[in-house]
Amino acid sequence: MAKWTYHAGDKGRNRVRAYVEAKSGKIFLEYFLNVDGRSERKRVSTGHSDRKRARQQAQELAAELGRVAPQEHEAELTLRRLFEIYLGEKTPRKSKGVQKHDRRAAKMFLDYFGESRKVSSLRKMDGERFMADRRDGAISGLEPVRNRTVERDLRFLMAVLNWASANEWIPKNPLKALVPPKEQNPKRPVLTKEEYRRLVETAEGVGGWRFRLALVLAYETGHRGDAIRQLRWSDVDLQAPAVVWRAEHDKMDMEHRTPLSQTAVQALQEAQREQMAIGDAWVLPSPSDASQPCSRHLLRDWWRRGVKAAELEEVEGRGWHSLRRLFATRMKDQPMVTLMKLGGWRDSETVLKCYQSADFEELKQALAAG
C-alpha cells in the first residue's frame, strides 16, 4: 500500500497519480492513455524520492494530457470507448463484487447497443426498449428477470453516463429522462426459526459440514452468503471471539468486526478440526479445489437441495438472504445502531424497509396491548 499519494488533473480526463511504492520507497506516476482506441494504464518511475518535485511532475504531465484529451472529447465518443474509460478509472475503486457486476453489465450493454454506437445517439426510447427486452428475456443468452435486476443494470448505465457528463466526456446524460423500473411488490420472504432448524438437521446429508457451517454462520451473524463463503481463518479469532468482514467481500465495501456467538464458535471449532487449517486458508474451501472458496453457485445448489431434504415449502425469492432477514427480524428489539453494526448495514431505512418484518402473533399482541 502506498505511503503517500498525490493527484493532479481531472478524473476520466487527465488524472495523474503520484505515489510512493511501499516496497521500494520510490515515487511513481500513474495515468491512462488512449492506445488504439483502448484505455491503457501507464506507470513510470520518477527516479527520485522528492515529493515536492513529484507533485510538479504530476501537474506538468496532467497539463500535457489535458491538451491531448479534448481532441477525443470533440470526436464522437463510442460506448466501447466510454466503458473502457469508466472500467479503467472508476471501477477499480469499488469492491470486488461490484467490479464484477460493472464488467458484466458493460459487456451486456455493448452487446445490446453495439460497441460502435455513439453515446450521443442514445435516446430515451433505447432505454425503454432495453428495459422491456431485459425483463422478458429477449436479449440473447440472458433469462427473463424481475424489475429489481433491470433497475440495477440500468443504474449502472446511468452512473456511467452521469460520471462521463460530470467529467466532460459528454455534454449531458442522453438518458437523463429515463426512469428505471421499480418492483411493485418485491418478494422478501423470511425463513422461520423452525425451518432453519430443519435445514441444519439435514445439512450434513446435502453438503456435509460446509453446508451446515454456512447455515449456522448465516443465522448467527446475519451476513450475506458471499461474505461468509469468502471468510479466511485469519479473519476469525476464536479466543475473542470475533470475526473481521473484509471490505473486498462486502457489498457495501465496508470492513467491520463483529463478535461471535457461542453457537458460531462451536461450529467453527468443529470445522477447523475437520480441516486442520489455519492462516489464510478458506473457512469454506471448495470441495473440488481447497485453494478456492465454495462458489455462490454451489451454495445456491445446496440451498435448493436442502429445502427438499428438509421437506420445506418452496417459496419464490427465499434463499440465503432469507436468513439475513430472519437475523434482522429476531434482533429488532435491539437498538438500531447495534443491529446495523452486527449485520453490516449502512443505513436504518434499508433495514426497516427490506429486512425486518412482524409476524401475525406480534400484530395480535400489539393490538391487544393498545
C-alpha positions as CSV (number, residue, x, y, z in Angstrom):
1,M,0.0,0.0,0.0
2,A,1.3,3.5,-0.9
3,K,2.6,5.6,2.0
4,W,2.0,8.9,0.1
5,T,-0.3,9.8,-2.8
6,Y,-0.9,13.0,-4.8
7,H,-3.5,13.5,-7.6
8,A,-3.3,16.1,-10.4
9,G,-5.8,16.7,-13.2
10,D,-9.4,15.6,-13.6
11,K,-10.9,12.1,-13.2
12,G,-11.6,10.4,-16.5
13,R,-9.7,13.0,-18.5
14,N,-6.1,13.8,-17.5
15,R,-5.8,12.4,-14.0
16,V,-2.2,11.6,-12.9
17,R,-1.4,9.9,-9.6
18,A,2.0,10.3,-7.9
19,Y,2.7,7.8,-5.1
20,V,5.4,6.2,-3.1
21,E,5.6,2.5,-3.7
22,A,5.7,0.8,-0.2
23,K,8.1,-2.0,-1.2
24,S,10.8,0.1,-2.9
25,G,10.2,3.6,-1.5
26,K,10.4,5.1,-5.0
27,I,7.9,7.6,-6.4
28,F,5.9,6.6,-9.4
29,L,3.5,8.4,-11.7
30,E,0.4,6.6,-12.9
31,Y,-2.0,7.7,-15.6
32,F,-4.1,6.5,-18.6
33,L,-3.6,6.8,-22.3
34,N,-5.8,6.1,-25.3
35,V,-3.9,3.5,-27.3
36,D,-5.6,2.3,-30.5
37,G,-9.0,3.1,-29.1
38,R,-8.3,1.4,-25.7
39,S,-7.6,2.9,-22.3
40,E,-4.3,1.6,-21.0
41,R,-2.8,2.2,-17.6
42,K,0.7,3.6,-17.6
43,R,3.2,3.6,-14.7
44,V,6.6,5.3,-14.8
45,S,9.3,5.8,-12.1
46,T,10.3,9.4,-11.4
47,G,13.8,8.2,-10.5
48,H,13.8,10.1,-7.2
49,S,12.0,10.3,-3.8
50,D,11.5,14.1,-3.7
51,R,7.7,14.6,-3.1
52,K,7.7,18.3,-4.0
53,R,9.4,17.6,-7.3
54,A,7.0,14.6,-7.9
55,R,4.0,17.0,-7.4
56,Q,5.3,19.3,-10.0
57,Q,6.0,16.5,-12.4
58,A,2.4,15.2,-11.9
59,Q,1.0,18.6,-12.6
60,E,3.1,19.1,-15.7
61,L,2.1,15.6,-17.0
62,A,-1.6,16.3,-16.3
63,A,-1.4,19.6,-18.2
64,E,0.1,17.8,-21.2
65,L,-2.6,15.1,-21.1
66,G,-5.2,17.8,-20.8
67,R,-4.0,19.3,-24.0
68,V,-4.4,16.0,-25.8
69,A,-7.7,14.8,-24.2
70,P,-10.0,17.4,-25.7
71,Q,-9.3,16.1,-29.1
72,E,-11.1,12.9,-28.1
73,H,-13.9,14.9,-26.5
74,E,-14.6,16.6,-29.7
75,A,-14.8,13.3,-31.6
76,E,-17.9,11.2,-31.4
77,L,-17.4,9.1,-28.3
78,T,-18.5,5.4,-28.7
79,L,-19.9,3.2,-26.0
80,R,-16.9,0.9,-26.2
81,R,-14.5,3.8,-25.5
82,L,-16.7,5.2,-22.7
83,F,-16.9,1.9,-20.9
84,E,-13.1,1.4,-21.3
85,I,-12.5,4.7,-19.6
86,Y,-15.0,4.1,-16.8
87,L,-13.9,0.5,-16.1
88,G,-10.2,1.7,-16.1
89,E,-10.7,4.8,-13.9
90,K,-13.8,4.4,-11.7
91,T,-14.5,0.6,-11.4
92,P,-11.1,-0.3,-9.7
93,R,-12.1,1.8,-6.7
94,K,-15.1,-0.3,-6.0
95,S,-15.4,-3.6,-4.1
96,K,-14.6,-6.8,-6.0
97,G,-18.2,-7.9,-6.2
98,V,-19.3,-4.5,-7.6
99,Q,-16.4,-4.6,-10.0
100,K,-17.6,-7.9,-11.4
101,H,-21.1,-6.5,-11.9
102,D,-19.7,-3.5,-13.7
103,R,-17.8,-5.6,-16.2
104,R,-20.7,-8.0,-16.8
105,A,-23.1,-5.0,-17.2
106,A,-20.7,-3.2,-19.5
107,K,-20.4,-6.3,-21.8
108,M,-24.2,-6.7,-21.8
109,F,-24.8,-3.1,-22.9
110,L,-22.1,-3.3,-25.5
111,D,-23.6,-6.5,-27.0
112,Y,-27.1,-4.9,-26.9
113,F,-26.4,-1.4,-28.3
114,G,-23.3,-2.2,-30.2
115,E,-19.7,-1.3,-29.4
116,S,-19.5,1.4,-32.1
117,R,-22.8,3.1,-31.1
118,K,-22.2,6.8,-30.5
119,V,-23.1,7.8,-26.9
120,S,-24.7,11.0,-28.2
121,S,-27.1,8.9,-30.3
122,L,-28.8,7.2,-27.3
123,R,-32.4,8.2,-26.7
124,K,-35.0,7.5,-24.0
125,M,-36.7,5.0,-26.3
126,D,-33.5,3.0,-26.5
127,G,-33.5,2.7,-22.7
128,E,-37.2,1.7,-22.6
129,R,-36.6,-0.9,-25.3
130,F,-33.7,-2.3,-23.3
131,M,-35.9,-2.5,-20.1
132,A,-38.6,-4.5,-21.9
133,D,-36.2,-6.9,-23.6
134,R,-34.1,-7.4,-20.4
135,R,-37.2,-8.2,-18.4
136,D,-38.7,-10.5,-21.0
137,G,-35.5,-12.4,-21.7
138,A,-35.4,-11.2,-25.3
139,I,-31.7,-10.5,-25.0
140,S,-29.6,-13.3,-26.4
141,G,-28.1,-15.5,-23.7
142,L,-30.0,-13.9,-20.8
143,E,-33.0,-15.3,-19.0
144,P,-36.1,-13.2,-18.0
145,V,-35.6,-11.2,-14.8
146,R,-37.6,-9.1,-12.4
147,N,-37.7,-5.3,-12.4
148,R,-35.2,-5.3,-9.5
149,T,-32.5,-6.7,-11.7
150,V,-33.4,-4.5,-14.6
151,E,-33.2,-1.5,-12.2
152,R,-29.7,-2.5,-11.0
153,D,-28.4,-2.8,-14.6
154,L,-29.9,0.5,-15.6
155,R,-28.5,2.3,-12.6
156,F,-25.0,1.2,-13.7
157,L,-25.5,2.6,-17.2
158,M,-26.9,5.8,-15.7
159,A,-23.9,6.1,-13.3
160,V,-21.5,5.7,-16.2
161,L,-23.3,8.4,-18.2
162,N,-23.6,10.8,-15.3
163,W,-19.9,10.3,-14.5
164,A,-19.0,11.0,-18.1
165,S,-21.0,14.2,-18.1
166,A,-19.5,15.4,-14.8
167,N,-16.0,14.8,-16.2
168,E,-16.9,16.5,-19.5
169,W,-16.5,13.4,-21.8
170,I,-20.1,14.2,-23.0
171,P,-22.1,17.4,-22.6
172,K,-25.0,15.7,-20.8
173,N,-26.5,12.3,-20.0
174,P,-28.6,11.4,-23.0
175,L,-30.8,9.1,-20.9
176,K,-31.4,11.5,-18.0
177,A,-35.2,11.4,-18.6
178,L,-35.3,7.6,-18.4
179,V,-36.9,6.2,-15.2
180,P,-35.7,2.8,-14.1
181,P,-38.5,0.3,-13.2
182,K,-39.5,-0.3,-9.7
183,E,-40.5,-3.7,-8.2
184,Q,-44.2,-3.1,-7.3
185,N,-44.5,-5.9,-4.8
186,P,-41.0,-7.1,-4.0
187,K,-40.9,-10.6,-2.5
188,R,-38.7,-10.7,0.6
189,P,-39.7,-14.0,2.3
190,V,-38.2,-14.7,5.8
191,L,-37.2,-18.2,6.9
192,T,-38.7,-19.2,10.2
193,K,-36.6,-20.5,13.2
194,E,-38.3,-23.9,12.8
195,E,-37.5,-24.0,9.1
196,Y,-33.9,-23.1,9.9
197,R,-33.7,-25.9,12.5
198,R,-34.9,-28.4,9.9
199,L,-32.4,-27.2,7.3
200,V,-29.5,-27.6,9.8
201,E,-30.6,-31.1,10.8
202,T,-30.5,-32.3,7.2
203,A,-27.5,-30.2,6.1
204,E,-24.8,-32.9,6.6
205,G,-26.6,-35.2,4.1
206,V,-26.7,-32.4,1.5
207,G,-23.4,-30.6,1.5
208,G,-21.6,-32.1,4.5
209,W,-20.0,-29.9,7.2
210,R,-19.6,-27.0,4.8
211,F,-23.3,-26.5,4.2
212,R,-24.0,-26.9,7.9
213,L,-21.4,-24.3,8.9
214,A,-22.6,-21.9,6.2
215,L,-26.1,-22.1,7.6
216,V,-25.0,-21.6,11.2
217,L,-22.9,-18.6,10.3
218,A,-25.6,-17.0,8.2
219,Y,-28.1,-17.4,11.1
220,E,-25.8,-16.4,13.9
221,T,-24.1,-13.4,12.1
222,G,-26.8,-12.2,9.7
223,H,-24.2,-11.7,6.9
224,R,-24.6,-12.3,3.2
225,G,-23.6,-15.6,1.7
226,D,-20.8,-14.0,-0.4
227,A,-19.2,-12.6,2.7
228,I,-19.5,-15.9,4.6
229,R,-18.2,-18.1,1.8
230,Q,-15.1,-15.9,1.4
231,L,-14.0,-15.9,5.1
232,R,-10.5,-17.0,5.8
233,W,-9.3,-18.4,9.1
234,S,-7.1,-15.3,9.6
235,D,-10.3,-13.3,9.8
236,V,-11.6,-15.5,12.7
237,D,-10.4,-15.0,16.3
238,L,-11.9,-17.9,18.3
239,Q,-10.4,-16.5,21.5
240,A,-12.0,-13.1,21.4
241,P,-14.3,-14.5,19.9
242,A,-14.9,-12.2,16.8
243,V,-14.7,-12.1,13.1
244,V,-13.5,-9.5,10.6
245,W,-15.6,-9.0,7.5
246,R,-13.3,-7.7,4.8
247,A,-14.4,-4.7,2.7
248,E,-13.4,-6.5,-0.5
249,H,-16.1,-9.2,0.1
250,D,-18.7,-6.8,1.5
251,K,-21.4,-5.4,-0.8
252,M,-21.1,-2.0,0.9
253,D,-17.3,-2.1,0.7
254,M,-17.2,-1.7,4.5
255,E,-14.7,-3.6,6.6
256,H,-16.1,-4.3,10.1
257,R,-15.6,-6.6,13.1
258,T,-18.4,-8.3,15.0
259,P,-18.5,-10.7,18.0
260,L,-19.3,-14.4,17.5
261,S,-22.0,-16.3,19.4
262,Q,-21.0,-19.4,21.3
263,T,-23.0,-21.5,18.7
264,A,-21.0,-20.0,15.9
265,V,-17.7,-20.6,17.8
266,Q,-18.6,-24.3,18.3
267,A,-19.4,-24.7,14.7
268,L,-16.2,-23.0,13.6
269,Q,-14.1,-25.2,16.1
270,E,-15.6,-28.3,14.6
271,A,-14.9,-27.1,11.1
272,Q,-11.3,-26.3,12.0
273,R,-10.7,-29.7,13.4
274,E,-12.2,-31.2,10.3
275,Q,-9.9,-29.2,8.0
276,M,-6.8,-28.9,10.2
277,A,-6.4,-25.4,8.7
278,I,-5.2,-22.0,9.9
279,G,-4.0,-18.7,8.5
280,D,-5.2,-17.6,5.1
281,A,-6.9,-21.0,4.3
282,W,-10.6,-20.6,3.4
283,V,-13.1,-21.4,6.2
284,L,-15.4,-22.9,3.5
285,P,-13.0,-24.3,0.9
286,S,-14.3,-25.7,-2.4
287,P,-14.8,-29.5,-2.2
288,S,-13.0,-29.8,-5.5
289,D,-10.2,-27.3,-5.0
290,A,-9.2,-26.2,-1.5
291,S,-7.3,-23.2,-2.9
292,Q,-10.7,-21.7,-3.8
293,P,-13.7,-20.9,-1.6
294,C,-17.1,-22.5,-2.2
295,S,-18.7,-20.9,-5.2
296,R,-22.0,-19.0,-4.9
297,H,-23.4,-21.5,-7.4
298,L,-22.6,-24.4,-5.0
299,L,-24.2,-22.6,-2.1
300,R,-27.3,-22.0,-4.2
301,D,-27.4,-25.6,-5.2
302,W,-27.0,-26.8,-1.6
303,W,-29.8,-24.4,-0.6
304,R,-32.2,-25.9,-3.2
305,R,-31.3,-29.5,-2.2
306,G,-31.5,-28.6,1.5
307,V,-35.1,-27.2,1.1
308,K,-36.2,-30.5,-0.5
309,A,-34.3,-32.7,2.0
310,A,-35.9,-30.8,4.9
311,E,-39.3,-31.0,3.2
312,L,-39.8,-27.3,3.3
313,E,-42.3,-25.4,1.1
314,E,-40.5,-24.0,-2.0
315,V,-41.1,-20.2,-1.8
316,E,-40.1,-17.9,-4.6
317,G,-37.4,-15.4,-3.6
318,R,-36.5,-17.3,-0.5
319,G,-32.8,-18.2,-0.4
320,W,-29.7,-17.4,1.6
321,H,-30.9,-13.8,2.0
322,S,-33.9,-15.0,3.9
323,L,-31.6,-15.9,6.8
324,R,-30.3,-12.3,6.8
325,R,-33.9,-11.1,7.0
326,L,-34.5,-13.5,9.9
327,F,-31.5,-12.2,11.7
328,A,-32.8,-8.6,11.3
329,T,-36.2,-9.6,12.4
330,R,-35.3,-11.6,15.5
331,M,-32.9,-8.8,16.6
332,K,-35.4,-6.0,16.1
333,D,-35.7,-5.4,19.9
334,Q,-32.1,-4.3,19.9
335,P,-31.1,-0.6,19.3
336,M,-30.9,0.1,15.6
337,V,-27.3,1.2,15.8
338,T,-26.4,-2.2,17.4
339,L,-28.3,-4.2,14.8
340,M,-26.6,-2.2,12.0
341,K,-23.2,-2.9,13.4
342,L,-23.9,-6.6,13.9
343,G,-25.2,-7.2,10.4
344,G,-23.1,-4.8,8.5
345,W,-25.8,-2.4,7.3
346,R,-25.0,1.2,6.5
347,D,-28.5,2.8,7.0
348,S,-31.5,2.1,9.1
349,E,-34.0,2.8,6.2
350,T,-32.8,-0.3,4.4
351,V,-33.1,-2.5,7.5
352,L,-36.7,-1.3,8.2
353,K,-37.8,-1.4,4.6
354,C,-36.2,-4.5,3.2
355,Y,-35.2,-6.8,6.2
356,Q,-37.4,-6.5,9.3
357,S,-41.0,-7.8,9.5
358,A,-43.6,-8.6,12.1
359,D,-45.3,-11.9,12.3
360,F,-49.1,-12.4,12.9
361,E,-48.7,-13.2,16.6
362,E,-46.8,-9.9,17.2
363,L,-49.5,-8.0,15.4
364,K,-52.1,-9.6,17.6
365,Q,-50.1,-8.8,20.8
366,A,-49.6,-5.2,19.7
367,L,-53.3,-4.8,19.0
368,A,-54.2,-6.3,22.4
369,A,-51.7,-4.0,24.2
370,G,-53.2,-1.0,22.5
